[in-house]
Amino acid sequence: MKVLQAVDFHLQYHQANSKKNTVKTCEFVLSRFSMSVWQS
């Protein structure tokens, strides 16, 4: 599994099972993480 695919699965999980603020935080953190992985 690729890192970006894992990030997508993690976000999908939270969108289905978490509250709105948790999803917003996850989106923010995962987008920054994805950018850093993408640049490496």
C-alpha positions as CSV (number, residue, x, y, z in Angstrom):
1,M,0.0,0.0,0.0
2,K,1.3,3.4,-0.9
3,V,1.5,6.2,1.6
4,L,-1.0,8.4,-0.2
5,Q,-3.4,5.5,-0.5
6,A,-3.2,5.0,3.3
7,V,-3.8,8.7,3.9
8,D,-6.9,8.4,1.7
9,F,-8.2,5.4,3.6
10,H,-7.6,7.1,6.9
11,L,-9.5,10.1,5.8
12,Q,-12.4,8.0,4.5
13,Y,-12.6,6.2,7.9
14,H,-12.8,9.5,9.8
15,Q,-15.4,11.0,7.4
16,A,-17.6,8.0,8.1
17,N,-17.0,7.6,11.8
18,S,-15.9,10.9,13.4
19,K,-17.4,14.2,14.2
20,K,-17.1,17.2,11.9
21,N,-14.2,18.9,13.8
22,T,-12.2,15.7,13.9
23,V,-12.6,15.3,10.2
24,K,-11.4,18.9,9.6
25,T,-8.4,18.4,11.8
26,C,-7.5,15.1,10.0
27,E,-7.9,16.8,6.6
28,F,-5.5,19.6,7.7
29,V,-2.9,17.2,9.2
30,L,-3.0,14.7,6.5
31,S,-2.8,17.3,3.7
32,R,0.4,18.7,5.3
33,F,1.7,15.1,5.8
34,S,0.9,14.3,2.2
35,M,2.8,17.4,0.9
36,S,5.9,16.5,2.9
37,V,5.8,12.9,1.7
38,W,5.2,14.0,-1.9
39,Q,8.2,16.4,-1.8
40,S,10.6,13.7,-0.4
